[in-house]
Amino acid sequence: MAAFLNKHELVATLLSRGVDVNAAGHYYGTALQAAARHGHNDMALQLISAGAQVNILQGQWETALRAAIVGGHEDVVRTLLHNGADFNLGSKFETSNHRDISSSYLQLAVRTDKIGIVTAILEAGAVPSDDESDRMGEDVDQPPLIISAQRGNLETTKALIDSGANINSVGRKMGSSILYDEHASPLCAAIAKKRRKVAKLLLEHGADVKQTVEGCKSPLSLAVEVEDQSLVRHLLKHGANIDTVLTEAAEHNHLGIIQDLVAAAVKAGTDQTYWTNPIIAALKKPYCGEVKDIQIVKVLLEALMDTPDPGPVIEEALSKAIEEENSKVRKRERLSKWPQDIHNNPPTIEFPKFHRCEQIAATLLDYGSSPVSAAKSAAGPPLHLACLIESKQTVVRLLEKGANVNEIGGHFEHALPIAIAANRPDLVAILLQHGADPNYLHEHYGTPLQLANTMHSTLSVKHLLEHGADVVNRDADGNHLPLE
């Protein structure tokens, strides 16, 4: 306690009365360890002069040197090393979640973020590579260079590199044999924490941008995940492979990163098949759920148009663009409630409002997508989907581009019943003006006029009558029935 409180006279008195200078307590260990932990360098010198042993294994920090390092006291560290402290004794380090891991003196020193302490340990003979070999069966700390890269300490990182640390060392598996992305390599550690200066230093010293560790993301993929355009550019400059990273970038909704990756992909040379997944990803909601930038789609489409056969990719994208807002609507039972009695239970559209399909669909059509040959979904062709989501702009664009207004498909079979069921007489009028059949007979909903009457849509009834709807009610066999 006297050493802990830095009471020199009291310590001298106790020693003069025969107190053992190396006596150990439970928590702080010896008096020297207590003084070292709290940075009392003069007290440490006084105790050493009185015969204190520097390499006794006791207490929470095991040795006086480890206690001084954990406390961050460079002067005490150097005093202990000068007096014979062994930097190979002890291995325990208690983490913030109270789980002990095996750490060397160098690993502890790196965690202090104090270059003076790191330098002192290195000058004493510590070798970074000694902490890079895998020790199976032990809960061990990460290699010093990975620790330093994570913490973003540029001076420490440089000192370790200059002392021979492996620039591409692989980290330790944690817990149940899991190797986290941020521990895959020093470069990945720096990228995961957005330590740009450290990442740049590692790249300048030969860090492998193409290094792959089983179960972990590549450096470029990790840079895309943390959405750091500066890091992406550094990695591309040093030759990183794009592979599937462009698709990941499209999912993350970062226009600047997309532009950089597209430029690199075009330079590397790609065919149209490479662009399929990125474009589809750009049409989907990103992980964080915000509306995507339409420019992302345009950038990808412009790159696609420079390939030999862009048509099939654009065709596939059109229906995806309109349909993507809710993938569950592909199930037939979600398209509408299928009533047993059409007169008492008119169909109810359950599609959500779309926020960005109009822009995207228009963009795809501008780039040559065909509304006729585009792949159909369970909801029907693109024109039916546009009616289901009540997008007047998309309906008009599709019709202008040649969509077949009487094409049959999906649950509602024809576009007119969809517009009527959605209670959109304006869409009904547009479809009729483009030649929609006003007398198409649906097995469950009857003719458009019958459905409009059931929906109590006066305007839709008016439009249908103006375009030749048959006021005679007929059954499936064409027999006349009274119109209700």
N, C-alpha and C positions, 0 to 999 in steps of 0.2 A: 504493500500500500504506500509506503514511504517513497519508493521509486516511482510508482504510478503518479504520485502527487509532486514529484520532482523536488523533494525535501532533502537537500544535500546534507545538511547538518544532522538531521535525524538518521539518515542512512549511515553516516559516519559513526554516530553514537551507537547504533545497533550493531554495526560490524565490530566496533571496539569491545562490545560486551559479548562477542562470540557467536552472534547469529550467523548461520550458514548462508553465505552469499548465493549459493546455488539451490537454496530451498525453493520448492515449487508449490504453487497454489493450483486450484482446479481450473480456473478460467484463464487467467493471464499467464500461468506457468511460472517461470522464474522472474526475479526482479528485473533481470536484463531484458526479458521478453516484454514485460510491462512498460519499461522505459522506452524500448524500441517502438512499440505499438503507438505510443503517444508522442514520439519525436523528440524525446529528451536526450539529445546527443551528449551533452556534458555528463549527464547521469550515467549513460551507457559507458563512457570513458572511465568514470569513477568506479563503476562496478567491475569493469574489466581489469582495472588496476588492482582491485581488491581480490582478484582471482575468479571472477565470474567466467564460466565456460560458455562459449558462443554457440556450441553445437548440441546443446541438450535438447532432447525431444520431449516437450511437455506443453500443456495448455491448448487453448483454442487454435493457435496458429502454428503449433508444433515446434518452430524454431524462432529465435530472435530475428533472424534475417527475413523470414517470411512475414513476421509481425511488422517489421519496418517497411517492407514492400507494400503490404496491404494498407498500412497507414499513409503511404505516399511520402516517406521521409528520405530523400536522397542522401542527406548528410549522414544519417544513421546507417543507411545501407552501405555506404562507402567505409564508414568506421568499422563495421562488422566484417566486411570483406577484407579490409586491411589487417584485421586481427584474426584471420583464419577461418571465417565462416564458410561452411561447405554448402555450395548451392545445389547439391544433389540430395540433400536430406529432406524427408517429408514430402508429401504429395497431396494433402487434402486441402480443398478449397470450398467453403460453403457459399453456394449461390444465393441469389435473392429469394428464391423459393425454398430455401433451407434444404437443398439436396446437395450432398457432398459429391464433388467430382475430383478426379486426380489432375492436378495442375503442377507444372514445373515452375521453377522460380522465374524463368523467362516469360512463361504464359501469364503468371501473376503480374510481372512487371509491365507487360504490354497492356494489361487491363487498367493500369493506373493512369494511362495516357500521359505519363511523364517521361520524356525522352532521356532525362538525366539518369533515371533509375534503370531504364532499358539499356542505356549505354554502359552503365556500371556493371550490369550482369553480363553483357556481351564481352566487355573488357576483361572480366574475371574468367572468361573461357566458355561461357554457355554457347551451344551450337544450335541454331534454329532447326536444323534437320533432325536433331535428336527427338524433337517433339512432333515430327511428321510421320513417323512409322506407326502403323496401326497396332494398337494393343487390344486384341480381341478379348472379350469377357470383362473388360473394365469400363467404368463410366469415366471417360477421359475428356479433358478439355480439347478445344479445337486447336489446330496448328497456329503458332504465333502470327503468321502472316494473314491468316483468315480472321483472327481476332482483331488485328490492327486494321484490316480493310473494312471490317464491319463498323468499327468505331470511327473511321474516317481520319485517323491520325497520320498525316502525310510524313512527318519527320520519322516516326517510328517505323512506318512501312518502308521508307527508304533505308533506314538503318538495318532492318532485317534483310532486305534484298542485298545490300552491300556485304552482309555477313554470311551470305550463301543460302538464304531461305529459298525453298523451291517455289518458283513463281506460279506453278500449276498444281500445288499440293491439293489433295482431296481431303475434305473434312471428315469428321467423325460421325458415325451414325448415333443418333440419340434415342433414348427410350427403347422401344421394341424394334430395334434395327432399322430406324427410319433416318434417311439422310435428307435433310431439308435443302431446298433450293439455295438458300443463302449460305449453306456450308459446302456446296459442291466444289468451290474453288475460291481463291482470293478474289478473282475478278467478279464472280457471281456474288460474293459477299459485299463487295463495294457497290455493285449495281443494285442489289436488293435494298440497300439503305440510301441509294442515290448519292454515293460519295464520288462525285464526278472527278475531283482532282486525284483521288487515289486510283480510280479506274484508269484515268489517263496515264498515270505513272506506271501502273502495272502493264498497260498496253505498250508503252515505250520500252519496257524492259522484257518484252517478249511473251506476255500472257497469251495463251492460246484462245483465240476468239471462237474456234471451232471445237473446243473441248466438250465432249459429251460424257456425262456421268449417268449411269443407269438410274432411272427413276426421277431424274432432275431435269429442269428446264435448261436450255442452252443460254449462254450469256445474252444473245440477242432477244430471245423469247422473254427472258426476265426483264430486259430493258423495256420491251413493249408492255409487259404486265404492269410495271411501275409507271408507265406512260411518261418516260423521260426522253424527249426528242434529242437532246444533246448527247446522251449516252448512245442512243441508236446510231447517230451520225458517226460517233467515234468508232463504234464496232464495225459499221459498214466500211469506213475508211481503212480499217485494218483487215478487211477481207472476210467478214462474217457471212455465213451461208444464210440465204433468206428462207429456203425450204417452205415450211407451212406458216411462217411467222406473219405473212401478210394477212392471212385469214384471222389470226389472233388480233392483229391491229385493227381490222375492220370491226371485230366484235367490241373492241375497246373504244371505238368512236373518236379516234384522234386523227384529225385531218392532216396535220403536219407530218406525223410519223408515216401515215399512208403515203403521202407524196414522196417522202424519202425512200421508202421501200419500193414503191412502184418504179421510181427512177432506177434503182439498183436492179430490179427484176428485168426491166426492159433492156438495160445494158448487158445483163447476163444472157439474154435471149430466152424467150419462153413461147410456148404455143398456146392456143386458146384454152386448152384443158386446164392450164395452170390457174386461170382467172375465175373458173367456175365457183369454187368454194369461197374465195374472198368476196365476190359479188353477192352471192347468196347471203353470206355473213353480214354484208353491209345493209341488206334489206331487213335484217332481223333487229329486234330490240337489243341494245347492248346490255351488259351485266347490270349496270347501274340504273337502267330503265328510262333515261332521258331520251328525248327525240333526237334522232341522228341528223347529222349534217348532210343535206342532199349533195353537197359538193364531193363527199366521199364516193358516192355512187358514180358521179360524173367522172372523177379521176380514174376510177377503175374501168369504166366503160371506154374512156378515151384510149387507155392502154390496150384494152381488148380489141378495139377496132383496128389496131395495127397488126393483129395476128392474121394468119391466112384464112381462117374460117370462123368468124365470131358469131355467126347466126345461131347455132344451136344453144350457145350459152345465153344469149339474149332471150331466146324463145323460152327457155326454162325459167328465166328470171321474172318474166312478166306476171305469171300467175302467182309466183312466190311473193312478189311485191304487194299484190292486192290481198293475198290470203294470209300473210304472215302475222298480222296483229293478234290473232288468237288461233293457235294451231288446233285447239280442241274443236273448233267449229267444223273441222273436216268430217267429224262424225255425223252421219245423217240425222240422228235424232236431235242434234243440237241446232240444225238448220231452221227448224220450226217445230212448233207443237203440232202433231198430226191429229186433228180432231176426228172423233167418231161422227159427230153431228156438225157439219159445216155451217148450218144455219145458226146454231147457238154458240159455236166455238170457232170464230174466224181464226185463221193462222196468225201467230204472233212472231214477228221477227226478233231473234235474240242476238243478232250481231252487234258488237260494240261499234261506236263511232271510230273511224280511223283518223289519225292526225296527220299522217305523212304520205299515205298511199297515192294521193292525187299527184303530188310532185314527182314521186318515184315512177309511177306508171307513165306519166307524161314524158319523163326523161327516157325511159326504156323505149317508148314508142318513137320518140325522136331519133333514137339510135337504131331503129330498124326492126324492132320487135313486131311480130305479126299477131294481131288479135284473133286471127282465124286459126292459125296452126299452133298457137301456144298450147302447152300441155294443160289439159283440163284437170280440175280437182273434183272432189266429191260434191262440191257446191255447184258445179257446172263450169261452163267456159268463162273467160274473163268478163264478158258483158254481164253475165248473171252475178258474178261476184261484185262488180261495180254497183249493180242495183241493190244487192243485199246490204252493202255498206252505205248506201244512199249517197254515193259520190256522183253528183251531177256532172262535174267537170270530167271525171274519168269516163262516164257513160258517153258523153259527147265526143271525147277524143277517140274512144274505141270505135264509135260509129263512123267518125270522119276517116279513120284508118281502114275501114272496110269490114268491121265486125258484122257477122250475120245476125240480124235482129231476130230472126226466127229459128235460130239454132236451138236444138233440143238437148237438154242435159241437166243433171242434178235433180234434187228433190222436187223443185217447182216446175221443172221441165222447160218452161218458157220464161222469157224475161218479163213479159207483161204481168203475170200473177205476182211476181216478186215486187214490182213497183207498186202494184195495187195493195198488196199485203203490208208493205212498208208505209202505206198511206202517203205516197208521194205522187199526186196527180201531175206534177210538173214532169216527172220522169215518164209517166204514162203517156203524156202528150208528145214528148220527144221520141219515144219508141214508136208511137203510131205514125208520127211524121216521117219516120224512116222506114215505114212499111211493115210494122209489126202486125201480125194476124189478129184482128179483134175478136175472132170467133174460135180461137184455139180451145179445144176441150180437154180439161184436166180431169183425170179419173176421180179425184176427190174434191177438187175445188170448182168443177164445172167450167163454164165459159168465163172470160174476163168480166163480162157484164154481170153475171151472177155473183162473182166474187166481190166486185165493186159494190153491188147492192147489199151484200152481206156485211161489208165493211162500212156501210153508210157513207160512202165517199161520193158525194154529189158531183164533184168536179170530174172524178174519174169516169163516172157514168156519162157525163156530158161529153167528155173527150171520145169515149168509145162509140157513142151514138153518132157523133159527127164523122167518125171514120168507118162507119158501116157495120157496127156491131148488130148482130141479129137479135131483135127484141123477142123473137119466138124462143121460148125455153124448150130445149131438146134434151132427151136422155142420151145415154151412150150409143144407142142404136139409131139416133137421129129422129126419133119420134117426138112430135110436138107435145109439150107440157105447158101448163099455165105458168106465166112468170109471176113470181110472188113480189 
